[in-house]
Amino acid sequence: MQYLIVKYLITAGVVVLVSELAKRSDKLGGLVAALPLVTVLTLIWLYVEQQPVSKIANHAWYTFWYVIPTLPMFLAFPLLLPKIGFWPTLLACVVITVICFSLFAVVAKRWGIELL
């Protein structure tokens, strides 16, 4: 149980660090947020928890493919935010991401990459 608490605290600490950095500097906050910190932590947790190498490698592989269709969201968000407000923009970006992911999965399947 203690291990789980430490795991949660470290992971939450990363999120708090990014949000605090973003308050102080848009560029630095964006840079740190763009780093694959959650993925790196996940890979570390999987390794520490003695998951098979294939599981760890698959996580990195699928993360790569899942990142690509999320990129349009980061372009749409700053364009929509001043026009429609935060919550509608967030919802629109989720919809954009789901649509992009669905289309990307269909295209990727043609090359033998099964994302769904």
C-alpha positions in Angstrom: 0.0 0.0 0.0 2.9 2.4 0.8 4.4 1.8 -2.6 1.0 2.7 -4.2 0.9 6.0 -2.2 4.4 6.9 -3.3 3.6 6.1 -6.9 0.5 8.4 -6.7 2.4 11.2 -5.0 5.3 11.2 -7.6 2.8 11.0 -10.5 0.6 13.8 -9.0 3.8 15.8 -8.3 4.6 15.9 -12.0 1.2 17.2 -12.9 1.5 19.9 -10.2 5.0 20.8 -11.4 3.8 21.3 -14.9 0.8 23.5 -13.9 3.0 25.6 -11.6 5.6 26.1 -14.3 2.9 27.0 -16.8 1.6 29.7 -14.4 5.0 31.3 -14.4 6.0 30.8 -18.1 3.9 29.8 -21.0 6.9 28.6 -22.9 8.5 26.7 -20.1 5.2 25.2 -19.1 4.5 24.1 -22.6 7.9 22.6 -23.0 7.7 20.6 -19.9 4.1 19.5 -20.7 5.2 18.4 -24.1 7.8 16.1 -22.6 6.5 12.6 -22.4 6.6 12.7 -18.6 3.5 10.6 -18.1 4.8 8.0 -20.6 8.2 7.9 -19.0 6.7 7.5 -15.5 4.4 4.7 -16.9 7.4 2.9 -18.4 9.3 3.2 -15.1 6.3 1.9 -13.1 5.8 -1.0 -15.5 9.5 -1.9 -15.2 9.6 -1.5 -11.4 6.5 -3.7 -11.2 8.4 -6.3 -13.3 6.1 -6.3 -16.2 7.3 -8.3 -19.3 9.6 -6.4 -21.6 7.0 -7.0 -24.4 4.4 -5.2 -22.4 6.7 -2.2 -21.8 7.7 -2.1 -25.4 4.1 -2.3 -26.6 3.2 0.6 -24.3 5.8 2.8 -26.0 4.8 1.6 -29.5 1.1 2.3 -29.0 1.8 5.6 -27.3 3.7 6.8 -30.4 0.8 6.0 -32.6 -1.8 7.5 -30.2 0.0 10.8 -30.0 -0.2 11.6 -33.7 -4.0 12.1 -33.9 -3.9 14.2 -30.8 -1.8 16.9 -32.4 -4.6 18.8 -34.2 -6.2 19.4 -30.8 -3.2 21.6 -29.8 -3.7 23.7 -32.9 -7.5 24.0 -32.5 -7.4 24.9 -28.8 -5.8 28.3 -29.0 -7.9 29.2 -32.0 -11.2 28.2 -30.4 -10.6 29.4 -26.9 -11.1 33.1 -27.4 -14.1 32.5 -29.6 -16.2 30.0 -27.6 -14.7 29.9 -24.1 -12.9 27.2 -22.1 -15.4 24.4 -21.6 -16.9 24.4 -25.2 -13.3 24.6 -26.5 -12.3 21.6 -24.4 -15.3 19.6 -25.5 -14.7 20.5 -29.2 -11.0 19.4 -28.8 -12.1 16.1 -27.4 -14.5 15.6 -30.4 -11.7 16.7 -32.8 -9.3 14.2 -31.2 -11.8 11.3 -31.3 -12.5 12.0 -35.0 -8.8 12.3 -35.8 -8.1 9.2 -33.9 -10.8 7.2 -35.7 -9.7 8.4 -39.1 -6.0 7.7 -38.2 -6.8 4.2 -37.0 -8.5 3.4 -40.4 -5.5 4.7 -42.3 -3.0 3.0 -40.0 -4.8 -0.3 -40.4 -3.9 -0.3 -44.1 -0.2 -0.6 -43.0 -1.0 -3.4 -40.6 -1.1 -1.2 -37.4 -4.1 -2.2 -35.3 -5.0 0.7 -33.0 -8.6 -0.2 -32.2 
